[in-house]
Amino acid sequence: MSFDTIAQLSFKLAGEQALPLEMSWAWLGRVFGQPWIYGAFIGYLGAFFAWMLLLRHAPIGPAFAASYLEIVAVMLASAYLFGDTIGWAQVVGTVFILGGIGCLALSESSSSAASAAK
């Protein structure tokens, strides 16, 4: 989750530095000449390797559901770092994400307990 969050925030910062958008060599130089774009690449590489390790040790359902915590983390970090506003739609979405992860965790623990009882 942290690698994905770093990647998304780095892309946002890189995008702000790349304005105005134009298809030219000067624009490409601006994009690749500042460090945030490399933070995004490193974040995605780190997320990939962390995901591969996680899949080796955790059930796919809860692991995939927990990956959606990145959306909540990016929203909160963007509000803190960039002053983005959090409206009711974002709050409701966050509640649904957390509720879904909680439901999957409960169902995994129930199925694990049922398997252990057999």
Backbone hydrogen bonds in HBPLUS format (Angstrom, degrees):
<---DONOR---> <-ACCEPTOR-->    atom                        ^
c    i                          cat <-CA-CA->   ^        H-A-AA   ^      H-
h    n   atom  resd res      DA  || num        DHA   H-A  angle D-A-AA Bond
n    s   type  num  typ     dist DA aas  dist angle  dist       angle   num
A0005-THR N   A0001-MET O   2.94 MM   4  6.12 158.6  1.99 149.5 155.9     1
A0006-ILE N   A0002-SER O   2.92 MM   4  6.11 160.8  1.95 148.9 153.8     2
A0007-ALA N   A0003-PHE O   2.94 MM   4  6.17 157.0  1.99 147.3 153.9     3
A0008-GLN N   A0004-ASP O   2.93 MM   4  6.19 164.4  1.95 154.3 157.5     4
A0009-LEU N   A0005-THR O   2.98 MM   4  6.15 168.3  1.99 154.5 157.9     5
A0010-SER N   A0006-ILE O   2.87 MM   4  5.92 154.2  1.93 145.7 153.6     6
A0011-PHE N   A0007-ALA O   2.90 MM   4  6.14 154.1  1.97 148.1 155.1     7
A0012-LYS N   A0008-GLN O   3.03 MM   4  6.30 152.8  2.10 144.3 151.6     8
A0013-LEU N   A0009-LEU O   2.99 MM   4  6.28 161.8  2.03 149.5 153.7     9
A0014-ALA N   A0010-SER O   2.78 MM   4  5.96 158.8  1.83 150.4 157.2    10
A0015-GLY N   A0011-PHE O   2.80 MM   4  5.89 154.5  1.86 145.2 152.3    11
A0016-GLU N   A0012-LYS O   3.04 MM   4  6.30 151.9  2.12 145.3 152.3    12
A0017-GLN N   A0013-LEU O   3.13 MM   4  6.37 150.1  2.22 143.4 151.1    13
A0018-ALA N   A0014-ALA O   3.01 MM   4  6.16 127.5  2.29 139.9 153.9    14
A0018-ALA N   A0015-GLY O   3.23 MM   3  5.03 135.7  2.44  91.2 103.4    15
A0028-LEU N   A0024-SER O   3.16 MM   4  6.52 161.8  2.20 147.3 151.7    16
A0029-GLY N   A0025-TRP O   2.90 MM   4  6.09 150.6  1.99 143.5 152.0    17
A0030-ARG N   A0026-ALA O   2.95 MM   4  6.26 146.0  2.06 141.1 150.2    18
A0030-ARG N   A0027-TRP O   3.04 MM   3  4.98 115.8  2.47  92.6 108.3    19
A0031-VAL N   A0027-TRP O   2.90 MM   4  6.24 157.6  1.95 153.4 159.4    20
A0032-PHE N   A0028-LEU O   2.95 MM   4  6.11 179.0  1.95 155.7 156.0    21
A0033-GLY N   A0029-GLY O   2.85 MM   4  5.46 113.9  2.29 132.5 146.4    22
A0038-TYR N   A0035-PRO O   3.09 MM   3  5.44 127.8  2.37 106.8 119.6    23
A0039-GLY N   A0035-PRO O   3.15 MM   4  6.51 145.6  2.27 147.8 158.1    24
A0040-ALA N   A0036-TRP O   3.05 MM   4  6.37 145.5  2.18 144.3 152.8    25
A0041-PHE N   A0037-ILE O   3.14 MM   4  6.49 155.4  2.20 141.6 147.4    26
A0042-ILE N   A0038-TYR O   2.90 MM   4  6.09 165.9  1.92 149.3 153.2    27
A0043-GLY N   A0039-GLY O   2.86 MM   4  5.94 152.0  1.94 139.2 147.7    28
A0044-TYR N   A0040-ALA O   2.99 MM   4  6.26 156.7  2.04 149.8 154.9    29
A0045-LEU N   A0041-PHE O   2.97 MM   4  6.24 158.8  2.02 150.7 156.8    30
A0046-GLY N   A0042-ILE O   2.85 MM   4  6.00 163.6  1.88 151.5 156.5    31
A0047-ALA N   A0043-GLY O   2.88 MM   4  6.03 152.7  1.95 142.9 151.0    32
A0048-PHE N   A0044-TYR O   2.96 MM   4  6.13 154.4  2.03 144.0 150.3    33
A0049-PHE N   A0045-LEU O   3.11 MM   4  6.41 169.4  2.12 155.6 156.6    34
A0050-ALA N   A0046-GLY O   2.89 MM   4  6.00 157.3  1.94 148.6 155.8    35
A0051-TRP N   A0047-ALA O   2.88 MM   4  5.94 154.1  1.95 144.6 151.6    36
A0052-MET N   A0048-PHE O   2.99 MM   4  6.30 156.2  2.05 149.2 155.5    37
A0053-LEU N   A0049-PHE O   3.08 MM   4  6.29 157.6  2.13 145.4 150.9    38
A0054-LEU N   A0050-ALA O   2.88 MM   4  6.06 155.2  1.94 146.3 153.9    39
A0055-LEU N   A0051-TRP O   2.92 MM   4  6.11 159.4  1.96 152.0 156.6    40
A0056-ARG N   A0053-LEU O   3.18 MM   3  5.20 132.5  2.42  95.1 107.9    41
A0057-HIS N   A0054-LEU O   3.04 MM   3  5.37 139.3  2.22 105.2 116.1    42
A0058-ALA N   A0054-LEU O   2.87 MM   4  5.78 135.5  2.06 160.0 172.2    43
A0063-ALA N   A0059-PRO O   3.22 MM   4  6.24 157.1  2.28 150.9 157.5    44
A0064-PHE N   A0060-ILE O   2.82 MM   4  5.85 161.1  1.86 152.8 157.2    45
A0065-ALA N   A0061-GLY O   3.00 MM   4  6.21 162.6  2.03 152.5 157.8    46
A0066-ALA N   A0062-PRO O   2.82 MM   4  5.92 158.7  1.86 147.3 153.2    47
A0067-SER N   A0063-ALA O   3.14 MM   4  6.34 131.7  2.39 135.9 147.6    48
A0067-SER N   A0064-PHE O   3.17 MM   3  5.17 133.4  2.39  94.3 107.0    49
A0068-TYR N   A0065-ALA O   3.05 MM   3  5.66 156.0  2.11 113.5 120.5    50
A0069-LEU N   A0066-ALA O   2.99 MM   3  5.54 164.3  2.01 115.5 120.6    51
A0070-GLU N   A0067-SER O   3.23 MM   3  5.94 164.0  2.26 113.5 118.0    52
A0071-ILE N   A0068-TYR O   3.10 MM   3  5.57 140.1  2.27 109.0 117.4    53
A0073-ALA N   A0069-LEU O   2.89 MM   4  6.19 160.6  1.93 153.7 159.7    54
A0074-VAL N   A0070-GLU O   2.86 MM   4  6.01 162.6  1.89 152.4 156.1    55
A0075-MET N   A0071-ILE O   3.03 MM   4  6.17 158.8  2.07 144.1 150.4    56
A0076-LEU N   A0072-VAL O   2.96 MM   4  6.20 165.8  1.98 153.8 157.0    57
A0077-ALA N   A0073-ALA O   2.87 MM   4  5.99 163.7  1.90 150.1 155.4    58
A0078-SER N   A0074-VAL O   2.81 MM   4  5.84 155.1  1.87 146.4 153.4    59
A0079-ALA N   A0075-MET O   3.02 MM   4  6.21 149.4  2.11 142.6 150.8    60
A0080-TYR N   A0076-LEU O   3.03 MM   4  6.27 154.5  2.10 145.0 151.8    61
A0081-LEU N   A0077-ALA O   2.74 MM   4  5.84 174.0  1.74 157.0 159.2    62
A0082-PHE N   A0078-SER O   2.88 MM   4  5.18 148.9  1.97 127.4 137.7    63
A0084-ASP N   A0078-SER O   3.33 MM   6  5.74 167.4  2.35 125.9 122.6    64
A0091-VAL N   A0087-GLY O   3.09 MM   4  6.43 154.4  2.16 148.4 156.2    65
A0092-VAL N   A0088-TRP O   2.85 MM   4  6.05 166.3  1.87 156.1 159.2    66
A0093-GLY N   A0089-ALA O   2.92 MM   4  6.06 159.6  1.97 143.8 150.0    67
A0094-THR N   A0090-GLN O   2.89 MM   4  6.05 153.7  1.96 143.1 150.2    68
A0095-VAL N   A0091-VAL O   2.97 MM   4  6.26 155.5  2.03 148.5 155.0    69
A0096-PHE N   A0092-VAL O   2.95 MM   4  6.26 157.0  2.01 150.6 156.9    70
A0097-ILE N   A0093-GLY O   2.90 MM   4  6.17 159.3  1.94 150.4 156.0    71
A0098-LEU N   A0094-THR O   2.92 MM   4  6.12 173.9  1.92 155.4 157.0    72
A0099-GLY N   A0095-VAL O   2.79 MM   4  5.85 154.1  1.85 145.0 153.5    73
A0100-GLY N   A0096-PHE O   2.82 MM   4  5.94 157.5  1.87 148.4 154.1    74
A0101-ILE N   A0097-ILE O   2.99 MM   4  6.26 159.3  2.04 151.5 156.8    75
A0102-GLY N   A0098-LEU O   2.94 MM   4  6.11 156.0  2.00 143.9 151.0    76
A0103-CYS N   A0099-GLY O   2.86 MM   4  6.10 156.0  1.92 149.1 155.4    77
A0104-LEU N   A0100-GLY O   2.99 MM   4  6.20 161.7  2.03 148.1 152.7    78
A0105-ALA N   A0101-ILE O   2.93 MM   4  6.13 154.4  2.00 146.0 153.5    79
A0106-LEU N   A0102-GLY O   2.92 MM   4  6.18 156.7  1.98 148.6 154.7    80
A0107-SER N   A0103-CYS O   2.91 MM   4  6.14 159.6  1.96 149.2 155.0    81
A0108-GLU N   A0104-LEU O   2.89 MM   4  6.05 153.5  1.96 146.8 153.9    82
A0109-SER N   A0105-ALA O   2.96 MM   4  6.16 157.9  2.01 145.6 151.7    83
A0110-SER N   A0106-LEU O   2.88 MM   4  6.05 151.5  1.96 146.2 154.5    84
A0111-SER N   A0107-SER O   2.92 MM   4  6.06 159.4  1.97 144.1 149.6    85
A0112-SER N   A0108-GLU O   2.90 MM   4  6.00 148.7  2.00 143.0 151.9    86
A0113-ALA N   A0109-SER O   2.96 MM   4  6.05 152.9  2.04 139.8 146.8    87
A0114-ALA N   A0110-SER O   2.92 MM   4  6.14 154.1  1.98 144.8 152.2    88
A0115-SER N   A0111-SER O   2.98 MM   4  6.09 151.1  2.06 137.8 145.5    89
A0116-ALA N   A0112-SER O   2.97 MM   4  6.12 150.9  2.05 142.0 150.0    90
A0117-ALA N   A0113-ALA O   3.03 MM   4  6.20 141.7  2.19 140.8 150.4    91
